[in-house]
Amino acid sequence: MPMYEFGCPNCGIVTTELCKIGEKGEQLTCSGCGNTGLMKHISGFSSLGIPGGAGGVSCSPGCSGNCAGCH
Ligand SMILES: [Zn+2]
């Protein structure tokens, strides 16, 4: 399951929750002030590709995916 960060618009505390896809923070309660209706932050954990060229895109024939060695 993906992890999302939820920020409290009242006191600014950010909590990280495991959530189902599409779940919102409306049902969550702030651990700091008890406010409900937390706002979801988009986590960047999935925005990076696979490092090191394993399974990466080759830039030319013969390139193994690690472009540091092909030009
Ligand atoms: Zn709060």
N, CA, C, O and the ligand as a Tripos MOL2 file, in Angstrom:
@<TRIPOS>MOLECULE
protein
  285   283    72     0     0
PROTEIN
NO_CHARGES

@<TRIPOS>ATOM
      1 N           0.8470   -1.2000    0.0000 N.3       1 MET1
      2 CA          0.0000    0.0000    0.0000 C.3       1 MET1
      3 C           0.8780    1.2440    0.0000 C.2       1 MET1
      4 O           1.9520    1.2530    0.6020 O.2       1 MET1
      5 N           0.4340    2.2610   -0.6550 N.am      2 PRO2
      6 CA          1.2250    3.5000   -0.6680 C.3       2 PRO2
      7 C           1.1300    4.2350    0.6570 C.2       2 PRO2
      8 O           0.1780    4.0850    1.4240 O.2       2 PRO2
      9 N           2.1430    5.0230    0.8870 N.am      3 MET3
     10 CA          2.1320    5.8550    2.0910 C.3       3 MET3
     11 C           1.8640    7.2940    1.6850 C.2       3 MET3
     12 O           2.4070    7.8000    0.7030 O.2       3 MET3
     13 N           1.0270    7.9240    2.4550 N.am      4 TYR4
     14 CA          0.7230    9.3140    2.1920 C.3       4 TYR4
     15 C           1.0190   10.1390    3.4360 C.2       4 TYR4
     16 O           0.9070    9.6720    4.5690 O.2       4 TYR4
     17 N           1.3950   11.3670    3.1800 N.am      5 GLU5
     18 CA          1.5450   12.3100    4.2740 C.3       5 GLU5
     19 C           0.2990   13.1820    4.3290 C.2       5 GLU5
     20 O          -0.2030   13.6630    3.3130 O.2       5 GLU5
     21 N          -0.1730   13.3630    5.5450 N.am      6 PHE6
     22 CA         -1.3370   14.2210    5.7360 C.3       6 PHE6
     23 C          -0.9500   15.3620    6.6630 C.2       6 PHE6
     24 O          -0.3950   15.1520    7.7410 O.2       6 PHE6
     25 N          -1.2510   16.5530    6.2240 N.am      7 GLY7
     26 CA         -0.9460   17.7210    7.0290 C.3       7 GLY7
     27 C          -2.2070   18.2850    7.6510 C.2       7 GLY7
     28 O          -3.2630   18.3400    7.0210 O.2       7 GLY7
     29 N          -2.0770   18.6960    8.8810 N.am      8 CYS8
     30 CA         -3.2100   19.3150    9.5620 C.3       8 CYS8
     31 C          -3.2500   20.8000    9.2030 C.2       8 CYS8
     32 O          -2.2780   21.5180    9.4390 O.2       8 CYS8
     33 N          -4.3530   21.2630    8.6390 N.am      9 PRO9
     34 CA         -4.4380   22.6870    8.2900 C.3       9 PRO9
     35 C          -4.5790   23.5750    9.5120 C.2       9 PRO9
     36 O          -4.4600   24.7970    9.4190 O.2       9 PRO9
     37 N          -4.8280   22.9670   10.6390 N.am     10 ASN10
     38 CA         -5.0420   23.7450   11.8610 C.3      10 ASN10
     39 C          -3.7300   24.0300   12.5800 C.2      10 ASN10
     40 O          -3.4480   25.1740   12.9380 O.2      10 ASN10
     41 N          -2.9170   22.9760   12.7930 N.am     11 CYS11
     42 CA         -1.6920   23.1580   13.5610 C.3      11 CYS11
     43 C          -0.4330   22.8360   12.7700 C.2      11 CYS11
     44 O           0.6750   23.1160   13.2280 O.2      11 CYS11
     45 N          -0.5920   22.2500   11.5860 N.am     12 GLY12
     46 CA          0.5540   22.0430   10.7160 C.3      12 GLY12
     47 C           1.3000   20.7470   10.9310 C.2      12 GLY12
     48 O           2.2820   20.4900   10.2350 O.2      12 GLY12
     49 N           0.8760   19.9260   11.8610 N.am     13 ILE13
     50 CA          1.5330   18.6510   12.0820 C.3      13 ILE13
     51 C           1.2900   17.7380   10.8880 C.2      13 ILE13
     52 O           0.1740   17.6400   10.3780 O.2      13 ILE13
     53 N           2.3600   17.0690   10.4520 N.am     14 VAL14
     54 CA          2.2540   16.1480    9.3340 C.3      14 VAL14
     55 C           2.3650   14.7300    9.8640 C.2      14 VAL14
     56 O           3.2840   14.4090   10.6180 O.2      14 VAL14
     57 N           1.4300   13.8890    9.4680 N.am     15 THR15
     58 CA          1.4710   12.4880    9.8490 C.3      15 THR15
     59 C           1.5260   11.6440    8.5880 C.2      15 THR15
     60 O           0.9770   12.0190    7.5520 O.2      15 THR15
     61 N           2.1900   10.5070    8.6840 N.am     16 THR16
     62 CA          2.3020    9.5980    7.5530 C.3      16 THR16
     63 C           1.4160    8.3910    7.8170 C.2      16 THR16
     64 O           1.4920    7.7730    8.8790 O.2      16 THR16
     65 N           0.5850    8.0620    6.8520 N.am     17 GLU17
     66 CA         -0.3480    6.9600    7.0140 C.3      17 GLU17
     67 C          -0.2810    6.0490    5.7980 C.2      17 GLU17
     68 O          -0.1260    6.5000    4.6630 O.2      17 GLU17
     69 N          -0.4020    4.7600    6.0670 N.am     18 LEU18
     70 CA         -0.6130    3.8190    4.9740 C.3      18 LEU18
     71 C          -2.0860    3.8750    4.5780 C.2      18 LEU18
     72 O          -2.9790    3.7440    5.4160 O.2      18 LEU18
     73 N          -2.3140    4.0690    3.3000 N.am     19 CYS19
     74 CA         -3.6900    4.2620    2.8660 C.3      19 CYS19
     75 C          -3.9610    3.4650    1.6080 C.2      19 CYS19
     76 O          -3.0630    3.1730    0.8190 O.2      19 CYS19
     77 N          -5.2040    3.1290    1.4500 N.am     20 LYS20
     78 CA         -5.6340    2.5740    0.1860 C.3      20 LYS20
     79 C          -5.6160    3.6750   -0.8660 C.2      20 LYS20
     80 O          -5.7500    4.8610   -0.5660 O.2      20 LYS20
     81 N          -5.4460    3.2380   -2.1090 N.am     21 ILE21
     82 CA         -5.4420    4.2160   -3.1870 C.3      21 ILE21
     83 C          -6.7900    4.9270   -3.2450 C.2      21 ILE21
     84 O          -7.8480    4.2970   -3.2220 O.2      21 ILE21
     85 N          -6.7250    6.2250   -3.3190 N.am     22 GLY22
     86 CA         -7.9380    7.0190   -3.4050 C.3      22 GLY22
     87 C          -8.4690    7.4650   -2.0570 C.2      22 GLY22
     88 O          -9.3940    8.2720   -1.9710 O.2      22 GLY22
     89 N          -7.8670    6.9240   -1.0050 N.am     23 GLU23
     90 CA         -8.3530    7.3240    0.3150 C.3      23 GLU23
     91 C          -7.9220    8.7520    0.6250 C.2      23 GLU23
     92 O          -6.8120    9.1710    0.2990 O.2      23 GLU23
     93 N          -8.7930    9.4590    1.2390 N.am     24 LYS24
     94 CA         -8.5090   10.8440    1.5820 C.3      24 LYS24
     95 C          -8.2860   10.9690    3.0810 C.2      24 LYS24
     96 O          -8.4800   10.0190    3.8400 O.2      24 LYS24
     97 N          -7.8840   12.1350    3.4770 N.am     25 GLY25
     98 CA         -7.5760   12.3320    4.8820 C.3      25 GLY25
     99 C          -8.7440   12.8130    5.7120 C.2      25 GLY25
    100 O          -8.5920   13.1660    6.8810 O.2      25 GLY25
    101 N          -9.9030   12.8220    5.0980 N.am     26 GLU26
    102 CA        -11.0410   13.4290    5.7950 C.3      26 GLU26
    103 C         -11.4050   12.6890    7.0730 C.2      26 GLU26
    104 O         -11.9070   13.2840    8.0270 O.2      26 GLU26
    105 N         -11.1460   11.3870    7.0820 N.am     27 GLN27
    106 CA        -11.5430   10.5920    8.2390 C.3      27 GLN27
    107 C         -10.4300   10.4990    9.2750 C.2      27 GLN27
    108 O         -10.6130    9.9200   10.3450 O.2      27 GLN27
    109 N          -9.2840   11.0680    8.9510 N.am     28 LEU28
    110 CA         -8.1700   11.0040    9.8940 C.3      28 LEU28
    111 C          -8.2610   12.1420   10.9100 C.2      28 LEU28
    112 O          -8.8110   13.2110   10.6470 O.2      28 LEU28
    113 N          -7.7080   11.8640   12.0550 N.am     29 THR29
    114 CA         -7.7120   12.8580   13.1250 C.3      29 THR29
    115 C          -6.2880   13.2740   13.4300 C.2      29 THR29
    116 O          -5.3980   12.4290   13.5300 O.2      29 THR29
    117 N          -6.0740   14.5320   13.5740 N.am     30 CYS30
    118 CA         -4.7560   15.0570   13.8950 C.3      30 CYS30
    119 C          -4.3220   14.5750   15.2670 C.2      30 CYS30
    120 O          -5.0780   14.6320   16.2370 O.2      30 CYS30
    121 N          -3.0670   14.0930   15.3220 N.am     31 SER31
    122 CA         -2.5610   13.6200   16.6090 C.3      31 SER31
    123 C          -2.1850   14.7770   17.5230 C.2      31 SER31
    124 O          -1.9870   14.5860   18.7230 O.2      31 SER31
    125 N          -2.0890   15.9600   16.9640 N.am     32 GLY32
    126 CA         -1.6760   17.0880   17.7670 C.3      32 GLY32
    127 C          -2.8370   17.8360   18.3900 C.2      32 GLY32
    128 O          -2.8350   18.1010   19.5920 O.2      32 GLY32
    129 N          -3.8210   18.1760   17.5880 N.am     33 CYS33
    130 CA         -4.9010   19.0320   18.0790 C.3      33 CYS33
    131 C          -6.2720   18.3810   17.9860 C.2      33 CYS33
    132 O          -7.2630   18.9510   18.4430 O.2      33 CYS33
    133 N          -6.3360   17.1930   17.3970 N.am     34 GLY34
    134 CA         -7.6170   16.4990   17.3210 C.3      34 GLY34
    135 C          -8.4950   16.9630   16.1790 C.2      34 GLY34
    136 O          -9.6400   16.5300   16.0570 O.2      34 GLY34
    137 N          -7.9720   17.8360   15.3480 N.am     35 ASN35
    138 CA         -8.7260   18.3180   14.2110 C.3      35 ASN35
    139 C          -8.9480   17.1930   13.1970 C.2      35 ASN35
    140 O          -8.0760   16.3440   13.0160 O.2      35 ASN35
    141 N         -10.0760   17.1820   12.5570 N.am     36 THR36
    142 CA        -10.3110   16.2410   11.4690 C.3      36 THR36
    143 C         -10.2740   16.9830   10.1400 C.2      36 THR36
    144 O         -10.3870   18.2070   10.0860 O.2      36 THR36
    145 N         -10.1140   16.2180    9.0830 N.am     37 GLY37
    146 CA        -10.0580   16.8350    7.7610 C.3      37 GLY37
    147 C          -8.6420   17.1810    7.3700 C.2      37 GLY37
    148 O          -8.3680   18.2880    6.9050 O.2      37 GLY37
    149 N          -7.7330   16.2250    7.5610 N.am     38 LEU38
    150 CA         -6.3470   16.4540    7.1910 C.3      38 LEU38
    151 C          -6.2160   16.5140    5.6760 C.2      38 LEU38
    152 O          -6.9980   15.9120    4.9410 O.2      38 LEU38
    153 N          -5.2230   17.2430    5.2360 N.am     39 MET39
    154 CA         -5.0170   17.4190    3.8060 C.3      39 MET39
    155 C          -3.8760   16.5290    3.3360 C.2      39 MET39
    156 O          -2.8030   16.5020    3.9390 O.2      39 MET39
    157 N          -4.1210   15.8050    2.2550 N.am     40 LYS40
    158 CA         -3.1240   14.8750    1.7450 C.3      40 LYS40
    159 C          -1.9770   15.6190    1.0680 C.2      40 LYS40
    160 O          -2.1780   16.5430    0.2800 O.2      40 LYS40
    161 N          -0.7760   15.1800    1.4060 N.am     41 HIS41
    162 CA          0.4010   15.6400    0.6810 C.3      41 HIS41
    163 C           0.8070   14.5310   -0.2740 C.2      41 HIS41
    164 O           0.6560   13.3480    0.0320 O.2      41 HIS41
    165 N           1.3110   14.9090   -1.4040 N.am     42 ILE42
    166 CA          1.7700   13.8990   -2.3400 C.3      42 ILE42
    167 C           3.1950   13.5140   -1.9910 C.2      42 ILE42
    168 O           4.0920   14.3580   -1.9650 O.2      42 ILE42
    169 N           3.3940   12.2350   -1.7250 N.am     43 SER43
    170 CA          4.7330   11.7550   -1.3990 C.3      43 SER43
    171 C           5.5180   11.5090   -2.6720 C.2      43 SER43
    172 O           4.9710   11.0390   -3.6690 O.2      43 SER43
    173 N           6.7980   11.8270   -2.6350 N.am     44 GLY44
    174 CA          7.6210   11.6940   -3.8330 C.3      44 GLY44
    175 C           8.3250   10.3670   -3.9590 C.2      44 GLY44
    176 O           9.1970   10.2110   -4.8130 O.2      44 GLY44
    177 N           7.9640    9.4020   -3.1240 N.am     45 PHE45
    178 CA          8.7690    8.1850   -3.0930 C.3      45 PHE45
    179 C           8.7330    7.3990   -4.3870 C.2      45 PHE45
    180 O           9.6840    6.6750   -4.6840 O.2      45 PHE45
    181 N           7.6690    7.5160   -5.1690 N.am     46 SER46
    182 CA          7.5260    6.7020   -6.3670 C.3      46 SER46
    183 C           7.9270    7.4420   -7.6300 C.2      46 SER46
    184 O           7.7890    6.9080   -8.7310 O.2      46 SER46
    185 N           8.4250    8.6700   -7.4860 N.am     47 SER47
    186 CA          8.7000    9.4580   -8.6790 C.3      47 SER47
    187 C          10.0750    9.1730   -9.2690 C.2      47 SER47
    188 O          10.3590    9.5590  -10.4030 O.2      47 SER47
    189 N          10.9220    8.5040   -8.5070 N.am     48 LEU48
    190 CA         12.2580    8.2060   -9.0130 C.3      48 LEU48
    191 C          12.2660    6.8450   -9.6900 C.2      48 LEU48
    192 O          11.5840    5.9120   -9.2670 O.2      48 LEU48
    193 N          13.0540    6.7590  -10.7470 N.am     49 GLY49
    194 CA         13.1430    5.5030  -11.4760 C.3      49 GLY49
    195 C          14.0820    4.5380  -10.7910 C.2      49 GLY49
    196 O          14.5790    4.7960   -9.6940 O.2      49 GLY49
    197 N          14.3140    3.4310  -11.4530 N.am     50 ILE50
    198 CA         15.2330    2.4300  -10.9270 C.3      50 ILE50
    199 C          16.6630    2.9270  -11.1250 C.2      50 ILE50
    200 O          17.0520    3.2240  -12.2550 O.2      50 ILE50
    201 N          17.4450    3.0260  -10.0700 N.am     51 PRO51
    202 CA         18.8030    3.5390  -10.2060 C.3      51 PRO51
    203 C          19.7600    2.5150  -10.8010 C.2      51 PRO51
    204 O          19.5250    1.3080  -10.7410 O.2      51 PRO51
    205 N          20.8370    3.0240  -11.3710 N.am     52 GLY52
    206 CA         21.9210    2.1540  -11.7950 C.3      52 GLY52
    207 C          21.7440    1.5310  -13.1590 C.2      52 GLY52
    208 O          22.6130    0.7810  -13.6040 O.2      52 GLY52
    209 N          20.6600    1.8140  -13.8280 N.am     53 GLY53
    210 CA         20.4850    1.3240  -15.1780 C.3      53 GLY53
    211 C          19.9520   -0.0880  -15.2610 C.2      53 GLY53
    212 O          19.8080   -0.6050  -16.3690 O.2      53 GLY53
    213 N          19.6550   -0.7290  -14.1700 N.am     54 ALA54
    214 CA         19.0900   -2.0660  -14.2260 C.3      54 ALA54
    215 C          17.6840   -1.9860  -14.8090 C.2      54 ALA54
    216 O          16.7660   -1.4550  -14.1840 O.2      54 ALA54
    217 N          17.5350   -2.5080  -15.9840 N.am     55 GLY55
    218 CA         16.2460   -2.4330  -16.6390 C.3      55 GLY55
    219 C          15.9610   -1.0540  -17.2090 C.2      55 GLY55
    220 O          14.8290   -0.7540  -17.5880 O.2      55 GLY55
    221 N          16.9800   -0.2220  -17.2680 N.am     56 GLY56
    222 CA         16.7910    1.1280  -17.7700 C.3      56 GLY56
    223 C          16.7120    1.1640  -19.2880 C.2      56 GLY56
    224 O          16.8320    0.1420  -19.9630 O.2      56 GLY56
    225 N          16.5100    2.3420  -19.7910 N.am     57 VAL57
    226 CA         16.3740    2.5060  -21.2340 C.3      57 VAL57
    227 C          17.7660    2.6890  -21.8400 C.2      57 VAL57
    228 O          18.5410    3.5320  -21.3890 O.2      57 VAL57
    229 N          18.0720    1.9020  -22.8540 N.am     58 SER58
    230 CA         19.3450    2.0390  -23.5360 C.3      58 SER58
    231 C          19.3130    3.2330  -24.4740 C.2      58 SER58
    232 O          18.2960    3.5070  -25.1120 O.2      58 SER58
    233 N          20.4140    3.9310  -24.5510 N.am     59 CYS59
    234 CA         20.4540    5.1150  -25.4010 C.3      59 CYS59
    235 C          20.9700    4.7980  -26.7880 C.2      59 CYS59
    236 O          20.7940    5.6050  -27.7010 O.2      59 CYS59
    237 N          21.5960    3.6560  -26.9760 N.am     60 SER60
    238 CA         22.1020    3.2850  -28.2900 C.3      60 SER60
    239 C          22.2900    1.7740  -28.3130 C.2      60 SER60
    240 O          22.3630    1.1480  -27.2560 O.2      60 SER60
    241 N          22.3690    1.1800  -29.4950 N.am     61 PRO61
    242 CA         22.6350   -0.2660  -29.5530 C.3      61 PRO61
    243 C          23.9650   -0.5880  -28.8840 C.2      61 PRO61
    244 O          24.9700    0.0720  -29.1460 O.2      61 PRO61
    245 N          23.9750   -1.5600  -28.0550 N.am     62 GLY62
    246 CA         25.1910   -1.9290  -27.3510 C.3      62 GLY62
    247 C          25.2870   -1.3000  -25.9870 C.2      62 GLY62
    248 O          26.0960   -1.7210  -25.1600 O.2      62 GLY62
    249 N          24.4790   -0.3060  -25.7430 N.am     63 CYS63
    250 CA         24.4680    0.2840  -24.4080 C.3      63 CYS63
    251 C          23.6800   -0.6360  -23.4980 C.2      63 CYS63
    252 O          22.5540   -1.0160  -23.8180 O.2      63 CYS63
    253 N          24.2470   -0.9860  -22.3960 N.am     64 SER64
    254 CA         23.5980   -1.9290  -21.5060 C.3      64 SER64
    255 C          22.5530   -1.2680  -20.6270 C.2      64 SER64
    256 O          21.8840   -1.9290  -19.8320 O.2      64 SER64
    257 N          22.4210    0.0100  -20.7720 N.am     65 GLY65
    258 CA         21.4940    0.7350  -19.9200 C.3      65 GLY65
    259 C          22.2210    1.6580  -18.9660 C.2      65 GLY65
    260 O          21.6190    2.5480  -18.3650 O.2      65 GLY65
    261 N          23.5160    1.4410  -18.8320 N.am     66 ASN66
    262 CA         24.3280    2.3520  -18.0340 C.3      66 ASN66
    263 C          25.0630    3.2710  -18.9740 C.2      66 ASN66
    264 O          26.1270    2.9250  -19.4890 O.2      66 ASN66
    265 N          24.5070    4.4310  -19.2000 N.am     67 CYS67
    266 CA         25.0320    5.3250  -20.2320 C.3      67 CYS67
    267 C          26.3960    5.9110  -19.8720 C.2      67 CYS67
    268 O          27.0270    6.5550  -20.7100 O.2      67 CYS67
    269 N          26.8470    5.7030  -18.6710 N.am     68 ALA68
    270 CA         28.1670    6.2120  -18.3070 C.3      68 ALA68
    271 C          29.2540    5.5110  -19.1000 C.2      68 ALA68
    272 O          30.3570    6.0380  -19.2410 O.2      68 ALA68
    273 N          28.9480    4.3150  -19.6240 N.am     69 GLY69
    274 CA         29.9890    3.5560  -20.3140 C.3      69 GLY69
    275 C          29.8830    3.5610  -21.8200 C.2      69 GLY69
    276 O          30.6820    2.9060  -22.4890 O.2      69 GLY69
    277 N          28.9230    4.2770  -22.3760 N.am     70 CYS70
    278 CA         28.7290    4.1760  -23.8220 C.3      70 CYS70
    279 C          29.0550    5.4510  -24.5570 C.2      70 CYS70
    280 O          29.0280    5.4700  -25.7880 O.2      70 CYS70
    281 N          29.3590    6.5000  -23.8580 N.am     71 HIS71
    282 CA         29.7530    7.7190  -24.5690 C.3      71 HIS71
    283 C          30.3530    8.7050  -23.5930 C.2      71 HIS71
    284 O          30.7510    9.8010  -23.9880 O.2      71 HIS71
    285 ZN         -3.6660   19.5850   14.1960 Zn       72 ZN72
@<TRIPOS>BOND
     1     1     2 1
     2     2     3 1
     3     3     4 2
     4     3     5 am
     5     5     6 1
     6     6     7 1
     7     7     8 2
     8     7     9 am
     9     9    10 1
    10    10    11 1
    11    11    12 2
    12    11    13 am
    13    13    14 1
    14    14    15 1
    15    15    16 2
    16    15    17 am
    17    17    18 1
    18    18    19 1
    19    19    20 2
    20    19    21 am
    21    21    22 1
    22    22    23 1
    23    23    24 2
    24    23    25 am
    25    25    26 1
    26    26    27 1
    27    27    28 2
    28    27    29 am
    29    29    30 1
    30    30    31 1
    31    31    32 2
    32    31    33 am
    33    33    34 1
    34    34    35 1
    35    35    36 2
    36    35    37 am
    37    37    38 1
    38    38    39 1
    39    39    40 2
    40    39    41 am
    41    41    42 1
    42    42    43 1
    43    43    44 2
    44    43    45 am
    45    45    46 1
    46    46    47 1
    47    47    48 2
    48    47    49 am
    49    49    50 1
    50    50    51 1
    51    51    52 2
    52    51    53 am
    53    53    54 1
    54    54    55 1
    55    55    56 2
    56    55    57 am
    57    57    58 1
    58    58    59 1
    59    59    60 2
    60    59    61 am
    61    61    62 1
    62    62    63 1
    63    63    64 2
    64    63    65 am
    65    65    66 1
    66    66    67 1
    67    67    68 2
    68    67    69 am
    69    69    70 1
    70    70    71 1
    71    71    72 2
    72    71    73 am
    73    73    74 1
    74    74    75 1
    75    75    76 2
    76    75    77 am
    77    77    78 1
    78    78    79 1
    79    79    80 2
    80    79    81 am
    81    81    82 1
    82    82    83 1
    83    83    84 2
    84    83    85 am
    85    85    86 1
    86    86    87 1
    87    87    88 2
    88    87    89 am
    89    89    90 1
    90    90    91 1
    91    91    92 2
    92    91    93 am
    93    93    94 1
    94    94    95 1
    95    95    96 2
    96    95    97 am
    97    97    98 1
    98    98    99 1
    99    99   100 2
   100    99   101 am
   101   101   102 1
   102   102   103 1
   103   103   104 2
   104   103   105 am
   105   105   106 1
   106   106   107 1
   107   107   108 2
   108   107   109 am
   109   109   110 1
   110   110   111 1
   111   111   112 2
   112   111   113 am
   113   113   114 1
   114   114   115 1
   115   115   116 2
   116   115   117 am
   117   117   118 1
   118   118   119 1
   119   119   120 2
   120   119   121 am
   121   121   122 1
   122   122   123 1
   123   123   124 2
   124   123   125 am
   125   125   126 1
   126   126   127 1
   127   127   128 2
   128   127   129 am
   129   129   130 1
   130   130   131 1
   131   131   132 2
   132   131   133 am
   133   133   134 1
   134   134   135 1
   135   135   136 2
   136   135   137 am
   137   137   138 1
   138   138   139 1
   139   139   140 2
   140   139   141 am
   141   141   142 1
   142   142   143 1
   143   143   144 2
   144   143   145 am
   145   145   146 1
   146   146   147 1
   147   147   148 2
   148   147   149 am
   149   149   150 1
   150   150   151 1
   151   151   152 2
   152   151   153 am
   153   153   154 1
   154   154   155 1
   155   155   156 2
   156   155   157 am
   157   157   158 1
   158   158   159 1
   159   159   160 2
   160   159   161 am
   161   161   162 1
   162   162   163 1
   163   163   164 2
   164   163   165 am
   165   165   166 1
   166   166   167 1
   167   167   168 2
   168   167   169 am
   169   169   170 1
   170   170   171 1
   171   171   172 2
   172   171   173 am
   173   173   174 1
   174   174   175 1
   175   175   176 2
   176   175   177 am
   177   177   178 1
   178   178   179 1
   179   179   180 2
   180   179   181 am
   181   181   182 1
   182   182   183 1
   183   183   184 2
   184   183   185 am
   185   185   186 1
   186   186   187 1
   187   187   188 2
   188   187   189 am
   189   189   190 1
   190   190   191 1
   191   191   192 2
   192   191   193 am
   193   193   194 1
   194   194   195 1
   195   195   196 2
   196   195   197 am
   197   197   198 1
   198   198   199 1
   199   199   200 2
   200   199   201 am
   201   201   202 1
   202   202   203 1
   203   203   204 2
   204   203   205 am
   205   205   206 1
   206   206   207 1
   207   207   208 2
   208   207   209 am
   209   209   210 1
   210   210   211 1
   211   211   212 2
   212   211   213 am
   213   213   214 1
   214   214   215 1
   215   215   216 2
   216   215   217 am
   217   217   218 1
   218   218   219 1
   219   219   220 2
   220   219   221 am
   221   221   222 1
   222   222   223 1
   223   223   224 2
   224   223   225 am
   225   225   226 1
   226   226   227 1
   227   227   228 2
   228   227   229 am
   229   229   230 1
   230   230   231 1
   231   231   232 2
   232   231   233 am
   233   233   234 1
   234   234   235 1
   235   235   236 2
   236   235   237 am
   237   237   238 1
   238   238   239 1
   239   239   240 2
   240   239   241 am
   241   241   242 1
   242   242   243 1
   243   243   244 2
   244   243   245 am
   245   245   246 1
   246   246   247 1
   247   247   248 2
   248   247   249 am
   249   249   250 1
   250   250   251 1
   251   251   252 2
   252   251   253 am
   253   253   254 1
   254   254   255 1
   255   255   256 2
   256   255   257 am
   257   257   258 1
   258   258   259 1
   259   259   260 2
   260   259   261 am
   261   261   262 1
   262   262   263 1
   263   263   264 2
   264   263   265 am
   265   265   266 1
   266   266   267 1
   267   267   268 2
   268   267   269 am
   269   269   270 1
   270   270   271 1
   271   271   272 2
   272   271   273 am
   273   273   274 1
   274   274   275 1
   275   275   276 2
   276   275   277 am
   277   277   278 1
   278   278   279 1
   279   279   280 2
   280   279   281 am
   281   281   282 1
   282   282   283 1
   283   283   284 2
@<TRIPOS>SUBSTRUCTURE
     1 MET1         2 RESIDUE 1 A MET
     2 PRO2         6 RESIDUE 1 A PRO
     3 MET3        10 RESIDUE 1 A MET
     4 TYR4        14 RESIDUE 1 A TYR
     5 GLU5        18 RESIDUE 1 A GLU
     6 PHE6        22 RESIDUE 1 A PHE
     7 GLY7        26 RESIDUE 1 A GLY
     8 CYS8        30 RESIDUE 1 A CYS
     9 PRO9        34 RESIDUE 1 A PRO
    10 ASN10       38 RESIDUE 1 A ASN
    11 CYS11       42 RESIDUE 1 A CYS
    12 GLY12       46 RESIDUE 1 A GLY
    13 ILE13       50 RESIDUE 1 A ILE
    14 VAL14       54 RESIDUE 1 A VAL
    15 THR15       58 RESIDUE 1 A THR
    16 THR16       62 RESIDUE 1 A THR
    17 GLU17       66 RESIDUE 1 A GLU
    18 LEU18       70 RESIDUE 1 A LEU
    19 CYS19       74 RESIDUE 1 A CYS
    20 LYS20       78 RESIDUE 1 A LYS
    21 ILE21       82 RESIDUE 1 A ILE
    22 GLY22       86 RESIDUE 1 A GLY
    23 GLU23       90 RESIDUE 1 A GLU
    24 LYS24       94 RESIDUE 1 A LYS
    25 GLY25       98 RESIDUE 1 A GLY
    26 GLU26      102 RESIDUE 1 A GLU
    27 GLN27      106 RESIDUE 1 A GLN
    28 LEU28      110 RESIDUE 1 A LEU
    29 THR29      114 RESIDUE 1 A THR
    30 CYS30      118 RESIDUE 1 A CYS
    31 SER31      122 RESIDUE 1 A SER
    32 GLY32      126 RESIDUE 1 A GLY
    33 CYS33      130 RESIDUE 1 A CYS
    34 GLY34      134 RESIDUE 1 A GLY
    35 ASN35      138 RESIDUE 1 A ASN
    36 THR36      142 RESIDUE 1 A THR
    37 GLY37      146 RESIDUE 1 A GLY
    38 LEU38      150 RESIDUE 1 A LEU
    39 MET39      154 RESIDUE 1 A MET
    40 LYS40      158 RESIDUE 1 A LYS
    41 HIS41      162 RESIDUE 1 A HIS
    42 ILE42      166 RESIDUE 1 A ILE
    43 SER43      170 RESIDUE 1 A SER
    44 GLY44      174 RESIDUE 1 A GLY
    45 PHE45      178 RESIDUE 1 A PHE
    46 SER46      182 RESIDUE 1 A SER
    47 SER47      186 RESIDUE 1 A SER
    48 LEU48      190 RESIDUE 1 A LEU
    49 GLY49      194 RESIDUE 1 A GLY
    50 ILE50      198 RESIDUE 1 A ILE
    51 PRO51      202 RESIDUE 1 A PRO
    52 GLY52      206 RESIDUE 1 A GLY
    53 GLY53      210 RESIDUE 1 A GLY
    54 ALA54      214 RESIDUE 1 A ALA
    55 GLY55      218 RESIDUE 1 A GLY
    56 GLY56      222 RESIDUE 1 A GLY
    57 VAL57      226 RESIDUE 1 A VAL
    58 SER58      230 RESIDUE 1 A SER
    59 CYS59      234 RESIDUE 1 A CYS
    60 SER60      238 RESIDUE 1 A SER
    61 PRO61      242 RESIDUE 1 A PRO
    62 GLY62      246 RESIDUE 1 A GLY
    63 CYS63      250 RESIDUE 1 A CYS
    64 SER64      254 RESIDUE 1 A SER
    65 GLY65      258 RESIDUE 1 A GLY
    66 ASN66      262 RESIDUE 1 A ASN
    67 CYS67      266 RESIDUE 1 A CYS
    68 ALA68      270 RESIDUE 1 A ALA
    69 GLY69      274 RESIDUE 1 A GLY
    70 CYS70      278 RESIDUE 1 A CYS
    71 HIS71      282 RESIDUE 1 A HIS
    72 ZN72       285 GROUP 0 **** ****
